[in-house]
Amino acid sequence: MAKIAAEFEKAVARRAAHGGPGRASARLLADGPGWRVSDIVCDHGPQDHPFEEQHSQVAIAVVAAGSFQYRSEGSCDLMTPGSLLLGNPGQCFECSHHHCAGDRCISFQYAVAYFEQVAADAGASAREFPVPRLSPVRELSVLISRACAGLAGSEVSWEELSLQLAARTLTLVVGHGRKALAAPSSTAARITRVVRRIERNPNSRLALADLAQEARLSPYHFLRAFQQLTGMTPHQYVVRSRLREAALQLTAGRAKVLDIALDSGFGDVSNFNRAFRAEFDVSPRSYRAGVGRPET
């Protein structure tokens, strides 16, 4: 994940050195009739004022690195790596970086007719998203890891991935109509600091008490606030971050599984294998052979 994060970190550093307004740059990764995938690198920071935008198409953005706040339809959600930003055509929104600068997303855009056809073919009961965000969930780990691998240079079929992501996301968000209550800005800032610390080095020792101290909250209040804002506990977040990094290493090189397990913060290869299979439904070796496609 360090390679993916490096792009937005360079953009933030260039802006700090040369000044000027914040910007989000888009690089087209692939497109076809009714769909488009782009790499979005943003160098906005706390000094930038958010402005209202509007989704012109159906949008699913995978947060690959960094963090930001996504305000839409009365809710304000903290977007962290592995979470999905969801948007419906005509929906107004704001993205802001009140607490830390920069992020990088993989943006999937769908024409309305194309998306509705995917929803119908997949048997989904919904044709639009009832919530603006989907927190990292195990059911999407393979697809998100494949998208990040493609961003890092591995060969992927973006057309296949865009279809699978649209159908699976629609299935998962049905029934998620309740929006979480927004946390105070000061709490969001504290949790954002911890999220950035985890992303910088997910493989280091990250005890709950140490993370709570970083946030200047009691362990109980930290645990509750972290889960409210990210959709998972700190331990789940750390493990998922380590497994995403391991998945990238498996597709990017030929390092031994044992070395990847130890580099990823797992005490031994058996624990790593169990955690990896639980997250991706395949063994690390099978994942490497099939770039995240389950065994048949």
C-alpha positions in Angstrom: 0.0 0.0 0.0 3.0 2.3 0.4 3.4 2.4 -3.3 -0.2 3.5 -3.8 0.0 6.1 -1.0 3.2 7.5 -2.5 1.3 9.2 -5.3 -0.9 11.4 -3.2 1.9 12.0 -0.7 4.1 13.4 -3.6 1.2 15.5 -4.8 0.7 17.0 -1.3 4.5 17.6 -1.0 4.6 19.4 -4.4 1.7 21.6 -3.4 3.3 22.4 -0.1 6.5 23.4 -1.9 5.0 25.4 -4.7 1.7 26.6 -3.3 -1.4 27.2 -5.3 -5.0 25.9 -4.9 -5.7 22.3 -4.1 -6.7 20.0 -7.0 -7.8 16.5 -7.8 -6.2 15.0 -10.9 -7.8 12.2 -12.8 -6.0 9.5 -14.9 -8.2 7.3 -17.1 -7.4 3.6 -16.4 -10.0 2.0 -18.7 -13.4 2.7 -20.3 -16.1 1.2 -22.4 -19.7 1.7 -23.4 -21.5 2.8 -20.2 -18.5 2.6 -17.8 -15.3 4.3 -16.9 -12.5 3.7 -14.3 -10.2 6.5 -13.3 -7.3 7.0 -10.8 -8.0 10.1 -8.7 -5.2 11.7 -6.8 -6.2 14.6 -4.5 -3.8 17.0 -2.7 -6.5 19.0 -0.8 -5.8 19.8 2.8 -7.4 21.5 5.9 -6.7 24.9 4.3 -9.1 24.2 1.4 -12.7 25.1 1.6 -15.0 22.4 0.3 -17.4 23.2 -2.5 -20.6 21.5 -3.5 -20.5 19.1 -6.5 -23.0 16.8 -8.1 -22.8 13.3 -9.3 -23.5 13.1 -13.0 -23.5 9.3 -13.2 -23.7 6.4 -10.8 -20.4 6.4 -8.8 -18.5 3.9 -6.8 -15.1 5.1 -5.6 -12.7 2.7 -3.8 -10.6 4.6 -1.3 -7.1 3.3 -2.0 -5.0 5.5 0.3 -5.5 8.5 2.6 -8.7 9.7 4.1 -11.3 12.5 3.8 -14.8 13.5 4.8 -17.7 12.8 2.4 -20.9 14.8 3.0 -24.0 13.9 1.2 -27.7 14.0 1.9 -27.4 15.2 5.5 -24.7 12.7 6.5 -20.9 13.2 6.9 -18.8 10.0 6.6 -15.1 9.4 7.3 -13.7 7.7 4.2 -10.8 5.4 4.9 -8.8 2.9 2.8 -11.0 0.0 1.7 -14.3 1.9 2.1 -16.6 2.8 -0.8 -17.9 6.2 -1.7 -21.4 5.8 -3.3 -23.2 8.3 -5.4 -26.5 8.5 -7.4 -27.0 10.7 -10.4 -28.1 14.2 -9.5 -27.0 13.8 -5.9 -25.1 16.7 -4.4 -22.0 16.1 -2.2 -18.9 17.7 -0.7 -15.5 16.1 -0.1 -13.2 17.8 2.4 -9.9 17.2 4.3 -10.5 18.9 7.6 -7.9 16.9 9.5 -5.3 15.5 7.0 -4.2 16.3 3.5 -4.6 14.1 0.4 -6.1 10.8 -0.8 -6.2 8.5 -3.7 -9.3 6.7 -5.1 -10.2 4.4 -7.9 -13.4 5.9 -9.3 -15.9 3.7 -11.2 -18.5 5.7 -13.1 -21.6 4.1 -14.7 -24.1 5.5 -17.1 -27.6 5.1 -15.7 -29.0 2.7 -18.3 -25.8 0.5 -18.0 -26.0 0.4 -14.2 -29.7 -0.4 -14.2 -29.1 -3.3 -16.6 -26.3 -4.6 -14.4 -28.7 -4.4 -11.4 -31.5 -6.2 -13.3 -29.1 -9.0 -14.5 -27.7 -9.4 -11.0 -31.2 -9.7 -9.5 -30.7 -6.7 -7.2 -33.8 -5.2 -5.7 -32.4 -1.7 -5.6 -31.4 0.5 -8.6 -29.7 3.2 -6.5 -27.7 3.4 -3.3 -29.6 4.0 -0.1 -26.5 5.0 1.8 -23.5 7.3 0.8 -20.8 5.0 2.1 -20.0 1.3 2.6 -17.3 0.6 5.2 -14.7 -2.1 4.4 -16.4 -5.5 4.5 -15.0 -9.0 3.9 -17.4 -9.6 1.1 -15.7 -7.0 -1.1 -12.1 -7.7 0.0 -11.2 -9.7 -3.1 -12.6 -7.0 -5.5 -11.0 -4.1 -3.6 -7.6 -5.9 -3.5 -7.8 -6.6 -7.2 -8.5 -3.0 -7.9 -5.6 -1.9 -5.8 -3.3 -4.4 -7.5 -4.3 -3.0 -10.9 -3.5 0.5 -9.6 -0.1 -0.7 -8.5 0.6 -2.1 -12.0 -0.7 -5.7 -12.0 -2.8 -6.8 -15.0 -6.5 -6.8 -14.3 -9.7 -6.7 -16.4 -11.2 -3.4 -15.4 -14.4 -4.2 -17.3 -14.9 -7.4 -15.4 -14.1 -5.7 -12.2 -16.5 -2.8 -12.8 -19.3 -5.2 -13.4 -18.6 -7.3 -10.4 -18.2 -4.3 -8.1 -21.5 -2.7 -9.2 -23.5 -5.9 -8.7 -21.9 -6.9 -5.4 -22.1 -3.4 -3.9 -25.8 -3.1 -4.8 -26.5 -6.5 -3.1 -24.7 -5.5 0.0 -26.2 -2.0 0.5 -29.8 -3.2 0.4 -31.2 -2.9 3.9 -28.5 -0.4 4.9 -30.9 2.6 4.9 -30.1 3.8 8.4 -27.4 6.5 8.5 -24.9 6.6 11.4 -25.0 9.7 13.6 -22.2 12.1 12.8 -19.4 12.3 15.4 -18.1 15.7 16.6 -15.4 17.2 14.4 -12.9 17.0 17.3 -13.5 13.2 17.6 -13.3 12.7 13.8 -9.9 14.5 13.9 -8.6 12.2 16.6 -9.7 9.1 14.8 -8.3 10.4 11.5 -4.9 10.7 13.1 -5.0 7.1 14.2 -6.2 5.9 10.8 -3.2 7.7 9.1 -0.8 6.2 11.7 -2.1 2.7 11.0 -1.9 3.2 7.2 1.7 4.4 7.5 2.8 1.2 9.2 0.1 -1.4 9.7 2.6 -4.1 10.5 4.0 -2.5 13.6 2.7 -3.3 17.1 -0.6 -1.4 17.5 -2.2 -2.1 20.9 -5.6 -0.6 21.7 -4.2 1.4 24.6 -1.5 2.9 22.4 -3.9 3.9 19.7 -6.3 5.4 22.3 -3.5 7.4 23.8 -2.7 8.7 20.2 -6.3 9.8 20.0 -6.3 11.2 23.5 -9.3 9.3 24.4 -10.0 6.6 27.0 -9.8 3.1 25.5 -13.6 2.7 25.9 -14.5 6.0 24.1 -11.8 5.4 21.5 -13.1 1.9 20.7 -16.7 3.3 20.4 -15.7 6.3 18.3 -13.4 4.3 16.0 -16.1 1.7 15.3 -18.7 4.4 14.7 -16.6 6.3 12.1 -14.9 3.4 10.3 -17.5 0.6 10.6 -15.1 -1.8 12.4 -13.0 -2.2 15.5 -9.4 -1.0 15.6 -8.2 -4.7 15.6 -10.3 -5.5 12.5 -9.1 -2.4 10.8 -5.4 -3.3 11.5 -5.8 -6.9 10.3 -7.6 -5.9 7.2 -4.9 -3.3 6.4 -2.2 -5.9 6.9 -4.0 -8.4 4.6 -4.5 -5.8 1.9 -0.7 -5.1 2.0 0.0 -8.8 1.9 -2.3 -9.3 -1.1 -0.4 -6.6 -3.0 2.9 -8.2 -2.2 1.6 -11.6 -3.4 0.6 -10.2 -6.8 3.6 -7.8 -7.2 6.5 -10.2 -6.7 7.7 -13.7 -5.9 8.6 -13.3 -2.2 8.0 -16.4 -0.1 4.7 -16.6 1.7 6.5 -17.0 5.0 8.4 -13.7 4.4 5.2 -11.9 3.5 3.5 -13.3 6.6 6.2 -12.0 8.9 6.5 -8.7 7.0 2.8 -8.2 7.4 2.9 -8.4 11.2 1.7 -12.0 11.6 3.6 -14.1 14.1 3.7 -17.2 12.0 2.6 -18.5 8.6 -0.2 -20.6 9.9 -2.0 -17.6 11.5 -1.4 -15.7 8.3 -2.9 -18.4 6.2 -6.0 -18.7 8.4 -6.5 -14.9 8.4 -5.9 -14.6 4.7 -8.3 -17.5 3.8 -11.0 -16.0 6.1 -10.7 -12.6 4.3 -10.3 -13.7 0.7 -11.7 -17.3 0.7 -8.5 -18.6 -0.9 -5.1 -19.5 0.4 -2.2 -17.0 -0.2 -0.7 -19.3 -2.9 -4.0 -19.7 -4.7 -4.5 -15.9 -4.5 -1.1 -15.3 -6.1 -1.9 -17.8 -8.9 -5.3 -16.4 -9.7 -5.0 -12.7 -8.6 -7.7 -13.0 -6.1 -10.1 -15.3 -8.0 -11.5 -18.0 -5.7 -10.6 -21.6 -6.2 -13.0 -23.8 -8.1 
